[in-house]
Amino acid sequence: MSAFPDAADLPALRADPELKVYETEGLNVGYLAMNTHVKPFDDVRVRRAINMAIDRQAILSAVYVSGAVAAKNPIPPTLWAFDNDIRPYPYDVAMARKLLIEAGLENGLGADIWYMPVSRPYNPNARRVAEMIAADLETLGIRLHLRTTEWNAYRVAIMGNEDVPLVLYGWAGDNGDPDNFLHTLLGCTAARPGGNNVARWCDPEYDRLVREAKTVPDVEERKRLYRRAQEIFHREAPWVPLAHSIFSVAARREVTGYVADPLFYHAFEGVDLAPATGPPPG
């Protein structure tokens, strides 16, 4: 078995009669975070412009191949609180340019974009994603400088006190509850140094909604609160949501009993090899 096959290899793996690919939609999200404490990304017009200037479908096709679905919310569509009524920001370079002009950035700007030095299911090739984003934003006069460092140092930099303006990052859920995304990644407590809110975004109304949803036992009420929180997230645009990757595991045809886990675990209870059906070798 191959635990984490490369996304670019999936079409060939699926086509090979000697192999099979186990797949399930994963509980994850890959995104570009914009540090709302760093100018000009404290301006929602700039954040919306960047959302509109990035060709996310091109990134999915080039990097994720057929191993992901496009993201529009901070939680994956497999979660019960997902708000499918939200319409993603369109790919609209003209409107993005108009928003930047309104924000006083008609001459563009320069900024660093940090990309992960490791491959993760929610972003299998962060450098390539960063390069494509830089190419898209260059048409608006936004000049991005690609930066990275060793993985542990990367996480310290983006979660610490360093003012990293643009960050490629992601998250794989721990337990299948919306709180594990909406509060853990975007709540005000997580925006403090050392927290997972690398956009440093703290919206009081959003934070009130997700904190209240943690304490409500009724699922329908929790869903209402989380849908309202997703509307605020979309309006304020602290991220460019990119993708929810599909969890894939490749195996030889004779492997039996394996089940793909959306939490990215590899459980081998009940896994076996089918007995050989052909003549013995030799």
C-alpha positions as CSV (number, residue, x, y, z in Angstrom):
1,M,0.0,0.0,0.0
2,S,1.0,3.6,-0.6
3,A,-0.2,5.8,2.3
4,F,0.0,9.2,0.6
5,P,0.3,8.9,-3.2
6,D,1.3,12.0,-5.1
7,A,-1.8,13.8,-6.5
8,A,-0.1,13.9,-10.0
9,D,0.1,10.1,-9.9
10,L,-3.6,9.4,-9.1
11,P,-4.9,9.2,-12.7
12,A,-2.2,6.6,-13.6
13,L,-2.9,4.7,-10.3
14,R,-6.6,4.6,-11.0
15,A,-6.0,3.3,-14.6
16,D,-3.7,0.5,-13.5
17,P,-5.6,-2.9,-13.4
18,E,-3.1,-4.2,-10.9
19,L,-3.9,-1.5,-8.4
20,K,-6.9,0.1,-6.7
21,V,-7.3,3.5,-5.1
22,Y,-9.3,4.0,-1.9
23,E,-10.7,7.5,-1.8
24,T,-12.9,9.6,0.5
25,E,-13.5,13.3,0.9
26,G,-11.2,14.4,3.7
27,L,-11.9,16.7,6.6
28,N,-9.4,19.3,5.7
29,V,-8.8,22.7,4.1
30,G,-5.9,24.3,2.3
31,Y,-5.8,28.1,2.2
32,L,-3.9,31.4,1.8
33,A,-4.1,33.4,5.0
34,M,-3.8,37.2,4.9
35,N,-2.4,38.8,8.1
36,T,-5.1,41.3,9.0
37,H,-2.6,43.1,11.4
38,V,-0.3,44.0,8.5
39,K,-1.0,46.8,6.1
40,P,-2.6,46.8,3.5
41,F,-4.2,43.4,4.4
42,D,-6.1,45.1,7.3
43,D,-8.3,46.6,4.5
44,V,-11.1,44.2,3.5
45,R,-11.1,45.6,0.0
46,V,-7.6,44.4,-0.5
47,R,-8.5,41.0,0.9
48,R,-11.5,40.7,-1.4
49,A,-9.4,41.8,-4.4
50,I,-6.9,39.1,-3.7
51,N,-9.7,36.5,-3.5
52,M,-10.9,37.7,-6.9
53,A,-7.5,37.8,-8.6
54,I,-6.4,34.2,-7.9
55,D,-7.4,31.6,-10.4
56,R,-8.2,28.8,-7.9
57,Q,-9.5,26.4,-10.6
58,A,-6.1,26.6,-12.4
59,I,-4.4,25.8,-9.1
60,L,-6.6,22.8,-8.5
61,S,-6.0,21.5,-12.0
62,A,-2.2,22.0,-11.9
63,V,-1.4,21.0,-8.3
64,Y,-4.2,18.9,-6.9
65,V,-5.0,17.3,-10.3
66,S,-8.2,15.3,-9.5
67,G,-7.4,14.9,-5.8
68,A,-9.4,17.8,-4.4
69,V,-12.5,19.9,-4.6
70,A,-12.6,23.7,-4.6
71,A,-13.0,25.4,-1.2
72,K,-15.2,28.4,-0.5
73,N,-15.7,28.1,3.3
74,P,-13.3,27.3,6.1
75,I,-15.0,24.0,6.7
76,P,-15.2,21.1,4.3
77,P,-18.5,20.3,2.5
78,T,-18.7,16.9,4.3
79,L,-19.5,18.6,7.6
80,W,-23.1,19.1,8.7
81,A,-22.7,22.8,9.3
82,F,-21.3,23.6,5.8
83,D,-23.2,26.6,4.3
84,N,-23.6,25.7,0.6
85,D,-25.6,28.9,0.0
86,I,-22.5,31.0,0.1
87,R,-21.2,31.9,-3.3
88,P,-17.4,31.9,-3.7
89,Y,-15.7,35.0,-4.9
90,P,-15.5,34.9,-8.7
91,Y,-12.3,35.0,-10.6
92,D,-12.6,38.6,-11.7
93,V,-9.4,40.5,-12.4
94,A,-11.1,43.7,-13.4
95,M,-13.1,43.9,-10.2
96,A,-10.0,43.1,-8.2
97,R,-8.2,46.0,-9.8
98,K,-11.1,48.3,-9.1
99,L,-11.1,47.3,-5.4
100,L,-7.3,47.9,-5.1
101,I,-7.7,51.4,-6.7
102,E,-10.5,52.2,-4.2
103,A,-8.1,51.1,-1.4
104,G,-5.5,53.6,-2.7
105,L,-3.2,50.9,-4.2
106,E,-3.3,51.9,-7.9
107,N,0.5,51.5,-8.1
108,G,0.4,48.0,-6.5
109,L,2.5,46.8,-3.6
110,G,5.2,44.3,-2.6
111,A,4.8,41.6,0.0
112,D,6.3,38.3,1.1
113,I,4.3,35.1,0.7
114,W,5.4,32.1,2.8
115,Y,5.0,28.6,1.5
116,M,5.3,25.3,3.3
117,P,8.5,23.4,2.8
118,V,6.7,20.1,3.1
119,S,3.9,18.3,1.2
120,R,0.6,17.9,2.9
121,P,-2.7,16.4,1.6
122,Y,-4.3,19.8,1.9
123,N,-1.5,21.3,-0.2
124,P,0.8,18.8,-2.0
125,N,3.1,21.4,-3.6
126,A,3.0,24.7,-1.7
127,R,5.9,26.2,-3.7
128,R,4.0,25.6,-7.0
129,V,0.8,27.2,-5.5
130,A,2.8,30.2,-4.3
131,E,4.3,30.6,-7.8
132,M,0.9,30.5,-9.4
133,I,-0.6,33.0,-6.9
134,A,2.4,35.3,-7.5
135,A,1.8,35.1,-11.2
136,D,-1.9,35.9,-10.8
137,L,-1.3,38.9,-8.5
138,E,1.5,40.3,-10.6
139,T,-1.2,41.4,-13.1
140,L,-2.5,43.7,-10.4
141,G,0.9,45.1,-9.6
142,I,1.2,43.0,-6.5
143,R,4.8,41.8,-6.4
144,L,5.2,38.7,-4.2
145,H,8.5,37.4,-2.8
146,L,8.5,33.7,-2.1
147,R,9.9,32.7,1.3
148,T,10.1,29.5,3.3
149,T,12.2,27.8,6.0
150,E,12.4,24.4,7.8
151,W,9.0,23.1,8.8
152,N,9.2,23.6,12.6
153,A,10.8,27.1,12.1
154,Y,8.0,27.8,9.6
155,R,5.3,27.1,12.1
156,V,7.0,29.1,14.8
157,A,7.3,32.1,12.3
158,I,3.7,32.1,11.2
159,M,2.2,31.5,14.6
160,G,4.5,33.7,16.6
161,N,5.1,37.4,16.8
162,E,6.6,37.7,13.4
163,D,4.4,39.8,11.0
164,V,4.2,37.4,8.1
165,P,1.8,39.0,5.6
166,L,0.7,36.1,3.4
167,V,0.9,32.5,4.5
168,L,0.0,29.2,2.7
169,Y,-1.2,26.8,5.4
170,G,-3.9,24.2,6.0
171,W,-5.6,22.0,8.6
172,A,-6.8,18.4,8.8
173,G,-9.7,18.0,11.3
174,D,-9.2,16.0,14.5
175,N,-12.7,15.0,15.4
176,G,-15.3,15.9,12.7
177,D,-16.9,18.8,14.5
178,P,-17.2,22.2,12.9
179,D,-15.7,23.8,16.1
180,N,-12.4,22.1,15.2
181,F,-12.2,24.4,12.2
182,L,-14.3,27.5,12.9
183,H,-13.0,28.2,16.4
184,T,-9.7,26.5,16.3
185,L,-8.5,28.3,13.1
186,L,-10.4,31.6,13.2
187,G,-11.4,32.4,16.8
188,C,-10.0,35.4,18.7
189,T,-8.2,33.2,21.2
190,A,-6.4,31.4,18.4
191,A,-5.3,34.8,17.0
192,R,-2.9,35.4,19.9
193,P,0.8,34.5,19.4
194,G,1.2,30.8,19.2
195,G,-2.4,30.2,18.0
196,N,-3.6,28.5,14.8
197,N,-5.3,31.7,13.6
198,V,-2.4,32.8,11.3
199,A,-4.5,35.5,9.7
200,R,-4.6,37.2,13.1
201,W,-8.2,37.9,12.4
202,C,-10.5,38.7,15.3
203,D,-14.1,39.6,14.6
204,P,-16.1,40.0,17.8
205,E,-19.4,38.9,16.3
206,Y,-17.9,35.9,14.6
207,D,-16.1,35.0,17.8
208,R,-19.4,35.3,19.8
209,L,-21.2,33.0,17.4
210,V,-18.6,30.2,17.4
211,R,-18.1,30.4,21.2
212,E,-21.9,30.2,21.7
213,A,-22.1,27.2,19.3
214,K,-19.7,25.3,21.5
215,T,-22.2,25.4,24.3
216,V,-25.5,24.7,22.5
217,P,-26.7,21.1,22.6
218,D,-29.2,21.4,19.8
219,V,-27.7,20.6,16.4
220,E,-30.0,22.8,14.4
221,E,-29.2,25.8,16.5
222,R,-25.5,25.1,16.2
223,K,-26.0,24.9,12.5
224,R,-27.7,28.3,12.4
225,L,-24.9,29.9,14.4
226,Y,-22.2,28.3,12.3
227,R,-23.8,29.4,9.1
228,R,-24.0,32.9,10.3
229,A,-20.3,32.7,11.2
230,Q,-19.4,31.4,7.7
231,E,-21.3,34.4,6.2
232,I,-19.1,36.8,8.3
233,F,-16.0,34.9,7.3
234,H,-16.9,35.2,3.7
235,R,-17.7,38.9,4.0
236,E,-14.5,39.8,5.8
237,A,-12.3,37.4,3.7
238,P,-9.3,36.8,6.0
239,W,-8.4,33.8,3.8
240,V,-8.4,32.7,0.2
241,P,-9.9,29.2,0.6
242,L,-8.2,27.0,-1.9
243,A,-9.1,23.3,-1.7
244,H,-10.4,20.4,0.3
245,S,-8.3,17.4,-0.7
246,I,-9.6,13.9,-1.2
247,F,-8.0,11.3,1.0
248,S,-6.4,8.7,-1.2
249,V,-4.6,5.5,-0.5
250,A,-3.2,3.3,-3.3
251,A,-3.0,-0.5,-2.9
252,R,-2.3,-3.6,-4.9
253,R,-5.4,-5.3,-6.2
254,E,-5.1,-8.3,-3.8
255,V,-5.4,-6.1,-0.6
256,T,-8.8,-6.5,1.0
257,G,-10.7,-5.0,3.9
258,Y,-9.2,-1.5,3.8
259,V,-11.4,1.5,4.5
260,A,-10.2,5.1,3.8
261,D,-10.6,7.4,6.8
262,P,-11.6,11.1,6.3
263,L,-9.5,12.0,9.3
264,F,-6.4,10.7,7.5
265,Y,-5.8,7.8,9.8
266,H,-4.5,4.5,8.4
267,A,-6.3,1.6,10.2
268,F,-5.3,-1.9,9.2
269,E,-7.7,-3.9,11.4
270,G,-9.3,-6.4,9.1
271,V,-7.0,-5.8,6.2
272,D,-5.7,-8.9,4.5
273,L,-4.4,-10.3,1.2
274,A,-6.8,-12.2,-1.1
275,P,-5.5,-15.7,-1.8
276,A,-3.7,-16.2,-5.1
277,T,-6.0,-17.5,-7.9
278,G,-3.4,-18.2,-10.6
279,P,-1.0,-21.2,-10.9
280,P,1.9,-21.2,-8.4
281,P,5.2,-19.6,-9.7
282,G,7.9,-21.7,-11.2
